[in-house]
Amino acid sequence: MRVAVIGGGLGGLAAAARLARAGLEVTVFEQNPAVGGKAAELRIAGCRFDTGPSLLTMPQVVDDLFTDLGERREAHLRLRPLDVLCRYQFADGAVLRSCPDAGAFGDRLAAATTDTAEAVVRYMARSETLYRLAADFFLYRPIAGWASFGSGISPAKGLWALRQLPRLGFGQTMHGLHRRHFRDPRTIQLFDRYATYTGSDPHRCPATLALIPHVEHRLGACLVEGGIYRLVEAVRDLALRQGVRLQTKTRVERIVTRNGRVRGVTAMGETFDFDAAVSATDMNTTYRKLLADCPSGLGARQMRRPLSSSALVFYWAMRGEYPQLDIHNIFFSGDYRREFEELRQGACPVDPTVYVYRSCGYVRSDAPVGHENWHVMVNAPPDTGQDWRAEVERTRGRILSRLGSALDMDPALAIVEEGLLTPPQIETRTGSHRGSLYGPASHGATATFLRQPNRSRDIAGLYFCGGSVHPGGGMPLAMLSGALAARQVLEDAAGGRP
Ligand SMILES: Cc1cc2nc3c(=O)[nH]c(=O)nc-3n(C[C@H](O)[C@H](O)[C@H](O)COP(=O)(O)OP(=O)(O)OC[C@H]3O[C@@H](n4cnc5c(N)ncnc54)[C@H](O)[C@@H]3O)c2cc1C
């Protein structure tokens, strides 16, 4: 059986490797000269930057990929757990360094805010429960809307799960949950930020997403030795060892269907025959471009869903050394609700929360001696035709003034060279519709169940994976979605479906 995988991001590569392992003939089509998609790398002024993702959570997902394919991840890729997860600096100047242990983190938080260590421990226990429920219900399982909810779960577990359902937090927002657990606005802001890991607004996403702190604190938050792109290379090479054929610089223009089933793809004006296709590019792009001549009811509903946020990222090669900073640093704005309101209205925030990632704090060779590599990111709205030149100029000024006052310096004077990533560039380079990072936003009680399923309901032989579909965005979930899509291709092949 011949399978086309469209897109060589982490999701597509993970799916391809698994399918090839099962003996299928797999070709990955990647439009760019190199694979990786959002997980890319930049080198300027002697500095190395991870341009997209900077934090790997759920390293077990990577380990499982290698183990399932008969290899050991350790032989190809080194991961280092972080001792300090993040340095937070609030608008009032208070600083807090988070760490994996809930008790120790609670003590630090109690020292920096008016909340107690016990409240943090209680909250982290709740976060763990949410994670366990979500893992059972949907993270590791294919899902196709409410109808599939609970299918494949044993009756005993199903009964237990049904009783737990109200605890999954669909009925309240993440911000609402945090207000119930904590009283200090700074603690609430700190935990609200986890909604942005899915490009969502904490005031509009369900409390279910409060599982993310458990994922980051307890399931492992890692640095990838040598940079995130080493992960891409390791997964790419794993796929190649399984016999995957990789065709770079080849943009797929259409998924060819006949009588309701996939027959092939067209790329560079040529048609290639395939029995199945796994679209590992953005879900919106798949429906809008690759299936433009094949209307889908579900596709039309998916395309109406509001998008998750995008990002503006500056890559600054900096003169000087800044040991007061950690590897991951957050500088919070004074009014978080307003920030999300502005994003909702399609504007870059006037007072943005700023993320600074300095991988040189771990790998000294990522910047020359006496220099640092700052990946400076703020949330941005998806591209709806804003004047990005003006937005970049304004946002750059706002970031410089926030960092300047927080660190008591003039960062502009230290910038040796600058790189930039805007929402339109994200769309051009990765195919993500309007530059949104994670496909549809996880807003509303049912968003989790309404994400694009990994198997198409309209077209036989069509599958979806990657950060814009089930089970969600971010590197580990994109790779999990590759596993889920591959599993369904193989189930269908075994049952003679495609
Ligand atoms: C600035 C930024 C920061 C982030 N931070 C984090 C983080 O810290 N931690 C984390 O886990 N995640 C983070 N993410 C999200 C993470 O990068 C993504 O969720 C994940 O990498 C998505 O992988 P994917 O498989 O969906 O594909 P993508 O990375 O989106 O890749 C899709 C691939 O498909 C190719 N393609 C598209 N259309 C076609 C076509 N028609 N034909 C052929 N090829 C095509 C593209 O060129 C691309 O290579 C971040 C993302 C960005 C941009």
The ligand as an ORCA input file, in Angstrom:
! r2SCAN-3c Opt
* xyz 0 1
  C       7.254     30.614     17.562
  C       6.754     29.249     17.977
  C       6.961     28.805     19.275
  C       6.509     27.530     19.670
  N       6.814     27.082     20.928
  C       6.573     25.774     21.230
  C       7.148     25.185     22.390
  O       7.903     25.818     23.135
  N       6.875     23.873     22.650
  C       6.108     23.110     21.804
  O       5.919     21.911     22.071
  N       5.578     23.648     20.678
  C       5.797     24.941     20.372
  N       5.347     25.461     19.190
  C       4.425     24.661     18.369
  C       5.140     23.544     17.624
  O       6.213     24.058     16.900
  C       4.145     22.908     16.652
  O       2.919     22.568     17.302
  C       4.696     21.648     16.015
  O       6.054     21.776     15.654
  C       3.808     21.403     14.795
  O       4.247     20.336     14.080
  P       3.405     19.854     12.833
  O       3.789     18.444     12.612
  O       1.976     20.152     13.017
  O       3.897     20.625     11.566
  P       4.537     22.008     11.170
  O       5.730     22.274     11.993
  O       3.507     23.048     11.035
  O       5.064     21.596      9.717
  C       4.234     21.412      8.616
  C       5.137     21.093      7.445
  O       4.346     20.882      6.288
  C       4.961     21.529      5.188
  N       3.904     21.806      4.222
  C       2.819     22.591      4.407
  N       2.026     22.566      3.317
  C       2.636     21.730      2.417
  C       2.304     21.285      1.102
  N       1.214     21.700      0.479
  N       3.151     20.418      0.486
  C       4.280     19.987      1.106
  N       4.652     20.393      2.348
  C       3.826     21.241      2.999
  C       5.577     22.767      5.778
  O       6.589     23.298      4.983
  C       6.090     22.229      7.118
  O       7.395     21.719      7.017
  C       5.794     26.719     18.754
  C       5.594     27.165     17.447
  C       6.085     28.407     17.050
  C       5.915     28.851     15.619
*
